[in-house]
Amino acid sequence: MELNCHCGNVRLELSSLPKEVGECNCSICRRYAAAWAYFPPEQVQINVNKKTAFYCWGDKEVEFHRCNICGCLTHYVTTAKCPEEILAVNMRMAENDMLSSIPIRKIDGAWY
């Protein structure tokens, strides 16, 4: 399955459809309005024409990547500071019919 940003610069190939997506209410995820699907990095292939930009905040464990052309938030990767290697895909890039078929898990990540 392939997902892409609005302009098609960033394409992510998933090895399988996720069993669920997570909607987190932490300070950054609620602003991004992302729907995350979590994968081991080897299960996602990232194809980029023009390099993505990323934002790393707080504990510096996660890099949030976005397309440098259209600005869509596409994925995040954990850094070496994180004990677990994860690649999270923003499933908001999927077509509505695909996304609506995947159960949503609410994640309480707010700590304030």
N, C-alpha and C positions, 0 to 999 in steps of 0.2 A: 504494500500500500504506500502511496506517495502523497505527501502533503506539501504545500508550498505557500510562500508568503504572497501578498497581493500582486506584486510585480513579477513573481517567478524567479527572482534572483536566488532565493534560498529554497532548496528542495530537500525534504527529509524522507528517506525511505525506511519504513518500519517493517520489521520482520513479521509482525502479527498485529492484529487489532488489540488494543488494550482491554482488559477485563473491566476496568473502571477508569474514571478520570477524577482528579482531586481538585476541588475548589477551596483554596486556602484564604483565610481572612487576615493574614499577617499584613503589616503596613505596606509592603510592596506588591504582594500578589493581588490584594483587593484593588489597588490602583491599576494594575495591569489587566485585571479581569480575565486572567488566564484560566484555562482548564488543563491541568497537567496530567500527562500520562508518563509513568516512570519506567525506564528501561535500563538494563545493563548497556554500557556504551557500544558493545559489539553487536547489539541488535538494531542499531540505527545507523544508517549511512547518511552523512550530511554532504550535500553537493551545493557549492556556493560559487557563483560567478565573480561577484565583487565581495570582498571580505566583509564579514559582519562586524558590528561594533558591540561591545559588551559593557555591562555595568556590574560592578562588584561592590557590595556595601557591607556594613556591620562587621560580622565575624570573618568576612572574606572567604567563606566556604563555597559560595555559589557565584558563577558568572552568568548573568542574564544576557542572552544574545538577541540582537535585533538586526533586521535588514537595514543596510546603510542607504538603500534607495527609497523604499516605501515606508520604512519605520516599523513594520510589523515585528512584534516580539515572537520569536520562533522557537527558542529552546533555552534550557540552561544546562550547564555542566558543573559538576562539583570540582573544586580545586584540591590541591594536595593537602590543604588544611582539614578537609572533611574526611572522616574515617571510612566513609562508604562512597564508592565510585558510582555515580548516577548520571544519566542523561535524561532530562525531562523534556518532553515535547509539548508545545502548546497546541492542544487539540482544537483550539478555536480556528486553526488553519484548515481544518477538515470541512467538508461540505456539511450543511445542516442535517441532512438525512442520516449521514454517518454518525455525527456527534450525538444526535438525539437517540440513537440506538444503544449508546454506552451509558451504563449507570454512573451517577455522580455521587462521590463521597465528599461530604463537607469536612474540611480540616480546620480545626481551631488552632491556628498558629499565632493568634494575637497574644502578646505578652504584656500589654499595657492596659 
